[in-house]
Amino acid sequence: MKENEWCWDSLEFRVGKGNKIRFWTDVWCAGTALSQSFPHLFALAVDRNATVEEMWDQNSDQGGWNLRFLRNFNDWEVGMVGDLLLKLRGLRPALEEDSISWKGGKSGRYKVKMAYSGLVNPSDIVFPEKNIWVNSVPTKVAFFAWEASWEKVLTLDRLQRRG
């Protein structure tokens, strides 16, 4: 059970009808749960456990997202709703059933060998170089971020352990 979070992080939901995937809490849109990407809107949502199918409105011409919130928005909240709608643009339920795939394998199928190697060698993480080595970032800052991403920054606790 201690690897529960790792297991859920290794799964990817694919929306079909959308009747089994939770709109706000499952990771089905752009790699993160919408509740994490938009925590303020999640707090204002009428039904936080709604499925993708329940949030989709078939009655309009081509269909559309029926986002329901507890109250009207303040001016400063409208931008968040726009960002959410941009993230949802082009996404819509389909006719096939919802499915789950395994991120660890090439075919999307779970393989014990891949899961084992992911648990034994968690350092096989892709280095976020596109986010760190950017021209507009000063070299000192980029180098610090690079060290921090590998947990090599000599913070006070690390210096005390070294003696």
Backbone as CSV, one residue per row, in Angstrom:
resi,resn,N_x,N_y,N_z,CA_x,CA_y,CA_z,C_x,C_y,C_z
1,MET,0.809,-1.207,0.000,0.000,0.000,0.000,0.851,1.270,0.000
2,LYS,2.135,1.162,0.422,2.952,2.372,0.460,3.259,2.901,-0.935
3,GLU,3.112,2.085,-1.954,3.359,2.511,-3.333,2.069,2.877,-4.048
4,ASN,0.997,3.063,-3.307,-0.304,3.388,-3.878,-0.237,4.621,-4.777
5,GLU,0.412,5.681,-4.311,0.494,6.919,-5.076,1.273,6.707,-6.378
6,TRP,2.353,5.940,-6.312,3.146,5.648,-7.506,2.301,4.903,-8.540
7,CYS,1.500,3.987,-8.073,0.662,3.208,-8.988,-0.347,4.110,-9.692
8,TRP,-1.043,4.972,-8.950,-2.026,5.863,-9.559,-1.370,6.851,-10.508
9,ASP,-0.147,7.283,-10.186,0.570,8.198,-11.065,0.972,7.529,-12.371
10,SER,1.031,6.196,-12.387,1.441,5.452,-13.575,0.270,5.091,-14.482
11,LEU,-0.936,5.449,-14.085,-2.115,5.146,-14.887,-2.573,6.378,-15.653
12,GLU,-3.124,6.145,-16.825,-3.658,7.227,-17.639,-5.079,6.861,-18.059
13,PHE,-6.008,7.745,-17.776,-7.401,7.510,-18.142,-7.652,8.029,-19.547
14,ARG,-8.337,7.223,-20.345,-8.728,7.642,-21.696,-10.243,7.722,-21.748
15,VAL,-10.720,8.874,-22.100,-12.161,9.125,-22.082,-12.812,8.525,-23.313
16,GLY,-13.831,7.744,-23.061,-14.706,7.249,-24.113,-16.033,7.948,-23.913
17,LYS,-16.985,7.218,-23.322,-18.277,7.816,-22.990,-18.141,8.799,-21.822
18,GLY,-17.165,8.566,-20.969,-16.947,9.453,-19.832,-17.779,9.099,-18.617
19,ASN,-18.410,7.929,-18.617,-19.283,7.567,-17.508,-18.550,6.955,-16.313
20,LYS,-17.263,6.671,-16.442,-16.493,6.088,-15.334,-15.368,6.994,-14.857
21,ILE,-15.148,8.085,-15.535,-14.036,8.975,-15.206,-14.580,10.239,-14.557
22,ARG,-14.046,10.553,-13.382,-14.469,11.750,-12.642,-13.874,12.988,-13.296
23,PHE,-14.722,13.962,-13.587,-14.312,15.176,-14.291,-13.230,15.929,-13.533
24,TRP,-13.414,16.156,-12.245,-12.498,16.997,-11.479,-11.320,16.235,-10.894
25,THR,-11.497,15.002,-10.456,-10.469,14.342,-9.642,-9.623,13.308,-10.367
26,ASP,-10.052,12.780,-11.487,-9.233,11.815,-12.228,-8.318,12.541,-13.209
27,VAL,-7.187,11.923,-13.495,-6.231,12.507,-14.440,-6.620,12.046,-15.842
28,TRP,-7.340,12.888,-16.553,-7.791,12.534,-17.906,-7.511,13.640,-18.913
29,CYS,-7.132,14.804,-18.432,-6.984,15.975,-19.301,-5.625,16.619,-19.044
30,ALA,-4.718,16.533,-19.985,-3.417,17.218,-19.940,-2.531,16.797,-18.779
31,GLY,-2.637,15.560,-18.329,-1.671,15.020,-17.377,-1.861,15.343,-15.910
32,THR,-2.804,16.184,-15.549,-3.070,16.464,-14.143,-4.578,16.521,-13.920
33,ALA,-4.979,16.253,-12.686,-6.395,16.354,-12.343,-6.808,17.822,-12.396
34,LEU,-7.986,18.084,-12.898,-8.467,19.462,-12.991,-8.609,20.090,-11.603
35,SER,-8.854,19.265,-10.585,-8.949,19.791,-9.211,-7.608,20.330,-8.731
36,GLN,-6.505,19.797,-9.260,-5.177,20.297,-8.902,-4.792,21.504,-9.746
37,SER,-5.164,21.500,-10.995,-4.850,22.617,-11.882,-5.692,23.849,-11.568
38,PHE,-6.931,23.632,-11.125,-7.858,24.728,-10.847,-8.515,24.528,-9.478
39,PRO,-7.735,24.620,-8.391,-8.299,24.347,-7.062,-9.412,25.310,-6.664
40,HIS,-9.315,26.565,-7.092,-10.352,27.544,-6.747,-11.680,27.195,-7.425
41,LEU,-11.620,26.819,-8.695,-12.843,26.436,-9.404,-13.402,25.127,-8.866
42,PHE,-12.525,24.218,-8.483,-12.963,22.949,-7.893,-13.739,23.212,-6.603
43,ALA,-13.271,24.156,-5.793,-13.964,24.496,-4.548,-15.343,25.092,-4.819
44,LEU,-15.511,25.746,-5.971,-16.795,26.360,-6.331,-17.720,25.428,-7.115
45,ALA,-17.238,24.244,-7.499,-18.026,23.329,-8.332,-19.246,22.808,-7.578
46,VAL,-20.373,22.717,-8.270,-21.598,22.192,-7.670,-21.430,20.716,-7.342
47,ASP,-20.947,19.927,-8.281,-20.784,18.485,-8.075,-19.321,18.116,-8.302
48,ARG,-18.585,17.954,-7.231,-17.149,17.657,-7.327,-16.882,16.213,-7.726
49,ASN,-17.897,15.360,-7.667,-17.737,13.952,-8.040,-18.387,13.631,-9.377
50,ALA,-18.739,14.639,-10.142,-19.406,14.422,-11.433,-18.468,13.713,-12.402
51,THR,-19.038,12.894,-13.245,-18.257,12.228,-14.279,-18.131,13.155,-15.488
52,VAL,-17.244,12.794,-16.401,-17.074,13.566,-17.632,-18.385,13.584,-18.412
53,GLU,-19.067,12.450,-18.451,-20.339,12.345,-19.168,-21.380,13.314,-18.596
54,GLU,-21.424,13.455,-17.269,-22.397,14.345,-16.632,-22.088,15.819,-16.897
55,MET,-20.833,16.140,-17.137,-20.439,17.524,-17.385,-20.583,17.916,-18.868
56,TRP,-20.815,16.949,-19.733,-20.956,17.207,-21.162,-22.433,17.395,-21.496
57,ASP,-22.755,18.439,-22.218,-24.127,18.739,-22.598,-24.336,18.362,-24.057
58,GLN,-25.131,17.345,-24.301,-25.417,16.875,-25.668,-26.456,17.741,-26.377
59,ASN,-27.187,18.562,-25.638,-28.332,19.279,-26.199,-27.960,20.425,-27.130
60,SER,-26.786,20.983,-26.975,-26.411,22.066,-27.888,-26.028,21.482,-29.251
61,ASP,-25.809,22.329,-30.242,-25.564,21.873,-31.618,-24.494,20.794,-31.717
62,GLN,-23.286,21.124,-31.288,-22.184,20.165,-31.373,-21.827,19.599,-30.010
63,GLY,-22.575,19.949,-29.000,-22.260,19.547,-27.639,-21.342,20.573,-27.009
64,GLY,-21.293,20.587,-25.712,-20.431,21.536,-25.021,-20.344,21.203,-23.547
65,TRP,-19.402,21.818,-22.877,-19.198,21.565,-21.447,-20.195,22.363,-20.639
66,ASN,-20.869,21.683,-19.733,-21.857,22.296,-18.858,-21.247,22.419,-17.461
67,LEU,-20.464,23.454,-17.267,-19.780,23.666,-15.997,-20.731,24.384,-15.052
68,ARG,-20.998,23.770,-13.918,-21.928,24.348,-12.942,-21.174,24.708,-11.671
69,PHE,-21.385,25.936,-11.212,-20.699,26.422,-10.022,-21.712,26.948,-9.012
70,LEU,-21.285,27.066,-7.768,-22.172,27.460,-6.675,-22.634,28.904,-6.756
71,ARG,-21.848,29.752,-7.370,-22.195,31.170,-7.446,-21.639,31.760,-8.734
72,ASN,-22.047,32.987,-9.038,-21.492,33.712,-10.179,-20.058,34.112,-9.859
73,PHE,-19.288,34.406,-10.883,-17.873,34.701,-10.703,-17.606,36.176,-10.488
74,ASN,-16.582,36.462,-9.710,-16.053,37.815,-9.594,-15.213,38.083,-10.842
75,ASP,-14.903,39.343,-11.090,-14.129,39.703,-12.278,-12.800,38.967,-12.337
76,TRP,-12.127,38.833,-11.195,-10.801,38.216,-11.179,-10.850,36.700,-11.360
77,GLU,-12.041,36.093,-11.275,-12.177,34.641,-11.438,-12.499,34.240,-12.877
78,VAL,-12.933,35.168,-13.680,-13.340,34.867,-15.054,-12.170,34.320,-15.874
79,GLY,-10.973,34.837,-15.632,-9.788,34.344,-16.346,-9.517,32.873,-16.080
80,MET,-9.768,32.429,-14.844,-9.574,31.011,-14.506,-10.533,30.128,-15.297
81,VAL,-11.770,30.577,-15.439,-12.752,29.813,-16.214,-12.327,29.749,-17.679
82,GLY,-11.819,30.854,-18.189,-11.313,30.871,-19.567,-10.160,29.893,-19.757
83,ASP,-9.251,29.847,-18.773,-8.130,28.900,-18.848,-8.626,27.456,-18.823
84,LEU,-9.630,27.184,-17.991,-10.207,25.839,-17.935,-10.836,25.471,-19.272
85,LEU,-11.588,26.382,-19.850,-12.221,26.106,-21.149,-11.187,25.910,-22.253
86,LEU,-10.070,26.643,-22.186,-8.996,26.424,-23.165,-8.414,25.028,-23.033
87,LYS,-8.273,24.554,-21.801,-7.736,23.218,-21.567,-8.693,22.142,-22.076
88,LEU,-9.992,22.443,-22.006,-11.008,21.475,-22.432,-11.324,21.544,-23.921
89,ARG,-10.823,22.589,-24.596,-11.129,22.748,-26.022,-10.639,21.530,-26.813
90,GLY,-11.485,21.030,-27.650,-11.136,19.882,-28.484,-11.372,18.543,-27.802
91,LEU,-11.662,18.546,-26.514,-11.951,17.300,-25.801,-13.450,17.109,-25.717
92,ARG,-13.880,15.884,-25.970,-15.302,15.570,-25.882,-15.459,14.066,-25.721
93,PRO,-16.530,13.641,-25.062,-16.788,12.208,-24.936,-17.004,11.563,-26.302
94,ALA,-16.714,10.270,-26.381,-16.865,9.523,-27.634,-17.825,8.354,-27.404
95,LEU,-17.950,7.490,-28.383,-18.885,6.368,-28.292,-18.304,5.139,-27.602
96,GLU,-16.978,4.980,-27.621,-16.389,3.784,-27.022,-16.363,3.895,-25.494
97,GLU,-16.039,2.805,-24.842,-15.987,2.766,-23.379,-14.724,3.460,-22.870
98,ASP,-14.786,3.960,-21.632,-13.610,4.532,-20.994,-12.567,3.434,-20.799
99,SER,-11.299,3.819,-20.799,-10.248,2.822,-20.597,-9.117,3.414,-19.776
100,ILE,-8.275,2.526,-19.292,-7.104,2.912,-18.513,-5.894,2.290,-19.179
101,SER,-4.830,3.070,-19.305,-3.598,2.508,-19.856,-2.456,2.745,-18.876
102,TRP,-1.411,1.972,-19.026,-0.244,2.030,-18.166,0.802,2.913,-18.832
103,LYS,1.237,3.972,-18.150,2.202,4.899,-18.728,3.592,4.281,-18.867
104,GLY,3.891,3.277,-18.063,5.239,2.715,-18.038,5.632,1.934,-19.272
105,GLY,4.708,1.379,-20.001,5.045,0.553,-21.149,4.779,1.244,-22.464
106,LYS,5.417,0.763,-23.513,5.236,1.351,-24.839,3.840,1.074,-25.385
107,SER,3.318,-0.104,-25.069,2.016,-0.485,-25.612,0.853,-0.001,-24.760
108,GLY,1.130,0.555,-23.586,0.066,0.989,-22.692,-0.477,-0.124,-21.830
109,ARG,0.167,-1.292,-21.902,-0.267,-2.438,-21.113,0.657,-2.616,-19.923
110,TYR,0.079,-3.036,-18.812,0.843,-3.254,-17.583,1.759,-4.459,-17.755
111,LYS,3.019,-4.279,-17.382,3.984,-5.389,-17.382,4.713,-5.342,-16.047
112,VAL,4.804,-6.487,-15.393,5.426,-6.567,-14.073,6.870,-6.086,-14.140
113,LYS,7.589,-6.434,-15.185,8.992,-6.036,-15.317,9.137,-4.517,-15.320
114,MET,8.287,-3.832,-16.063,8.355,-2.373,-16.113,7.981,-1.753,-14.766
115,ALA,6.965,-2.314,-14.101,6.562,-1.799,-12.792,7.685,-2.017,-11.776
116,TYR,8.311,-3.182,-11.817,9.404,-3.490,-10.890,10.582,-2.541,-11.116
117,SER,10.960,-2.329,-12.362,12.090,-1.436,-12.630,11.761,0.001,-12.230
118,GLY,10.505,0.400,-12.331,10.102,1.728,-11.885,10.186,1.890,-10.380
119,LEU,9.928,0.801,-9.658,10.019,0.847,-8.194,11.463,0.747,-7.715
120,VAL,12.252,-0.094,-8.363,13.638,-0.305,-7.945,14.518,0.868,-8.331
121,ASN,14.311,1.444,-9.509,15.128,2.552,-10.006,14.280,3.808,-10.184
122,PRO,13.821,4.407,-9.087,12.985,5.588,-9.259,13.758,6.787,-9.802
123,SER,15.079,6.691,-9.884,15.870,7.812,-10.393,15.853,7.894,-11.924
124,ASP,15.143,6.997,-12.578,15.025,7.036,-14.038,14.027,8.100,-14.467
125,ILE,14.097,9.234,-13.832,13.173,10.327,-14.097,13.745,11.178,-15.234
126,VAL,12.901,11.618,-16.098,13.331,12.476,-17.192,13.682,13.840,-16.611
127,PHE,14.870,14.299,-16.894,15.338,15.575,-16.370,14.610,16.720,-17.063
128,PRO,14.077,17.685,-16.294,13.289,18.781,-16.886,14.156,19.892,-17.479
129,GLU,15.032,19.546,-18.417,15.993,20.516,-18.947,15.340,21.688,-19.677
130,LYS,14.197,21.473,-20.316,13.544,22.565,-21.042,13.008,23.629,-20.091
131,ASN,12.781,23.250,-18.845,12.287,24.207,-17.860,13.422,24.898,-17.109
132,ILE,14.624,24.349,-17.155,15.739,24.903,-16.378,16.709,25.672,-17.264
133,TRP,17.166,25.061,-18.339,18.166,25.705,-19.198,17.470,26.563,-20.247
134,VAL,17.088,27.747,-19.828,16.378,28.697,-20.679,17.259,29.932,-20.839
135,ASN,17.311,30.495,-22.035,18.182,31.640,-22.309,17.902,32.839,-21.417
136,SER,16.646,33.089,-21.108,16.317,34.293,-20.354,16.583,34.161,-18.846
137,VAL,16.968,32.986,-18.390,17.249,32.771,-16.968,18.743,32.952,-16.720
138,PRO,19.113,33.732,-15.688,20.539,33.900,-15.384,21.200,32.562,-15.066
139,THR,22.473,32.436,-15.414,23.202,31.178,-15.245,23.182,30.702,-13.796
140,LYS,23.367,31.615,-12.846,23.362,31.237,-11.434,22.035,30.591,-11.037
141,VAL,20.945,31.167,-11.501,19.622,30.658,-11.159,19.401,29.292,-11.803
142,ALA,19.785,29.152,-13.076,19.626,27.878,-13.768,20.454,26.790,-13.100
143,PHE,21.681,27.119,-12.711,22.532,26.131,-12.055,21.944,25.726,-10.705
144,PHE,21.412,26.690,-9.952,20.781,26.378,-8.669,19.568,25.462,-8.878
145,ALA,18.740,25.759,-9.873,17.571,24.922,-10.164,17.992,23.525,-10.586
146,TRP,19.092,23.434,-11.343,19.605,22.142,-11.771,20.043,21.322,-10.564
147,GLU,20.771,21.936,-9.640,21.199,21.237,-8.419,19.994,20.855,-7.562
148,ALA,19.028,21.752,-7.458,17.845,21.470,-6.638,17.044,20.308,-7.209
149,SER,16.956,20.204,-8.539,16.191,19.115,-9.138,16.821,17.756,-8.873
150,TRP,18.121,17.714,-8.651,18.808,16.464,-8.315,19.045,16.329,-6.817
151,GLU,18.441,17.244,-6.019,18.563,17.255,-4.563,20.020,17.311,-4.117
152,LYS,20.813,18.152,-4.756,22.230,18.300,-4.444,22.565,19.667,-3.862
153,VAL,21.554,20.488,-3.569,21.794,21.813,-3.014,22.270,21.648,-1.574
154,LEU,23.347,22.354,-1.230,23.899,22.246,0.116,23.125,23.163,1.065
155,THR,21.970,22.674,1.483,21.176,23.420,2.450,21.757,23.191,3.838
156,LEU,21.285,23.927,4.815,21.826,23.859,6.165,21.779,22.439,6.713
157,ASP,20.695,21.721,6.522,20.604,20.355,7.043,21.618,19.432,6.379
158,ARG,21.870,19.610,5.079,22.870,18.786,4.388,24.273,19.144,4.858
159,LEU,24.556,20.419,5.062,25.864,20.828,5.559,26.118,20.275,6.959
160,GLN,25.091,20.252,7.810,25.241,19.718,9.160,25.510,18.222,9.129
161,ARG,24.863,17.495,8.183,25.118,16.056,8.069,26.548,15.773,7.616
162,ARG,27.085,16.650,6.752,28.453,16.462,6.255,29.490,16.755,7.347
163,GLY,29.099,17.556,8.335,30.027,17.851,9.436,30.613,19.168,9.338
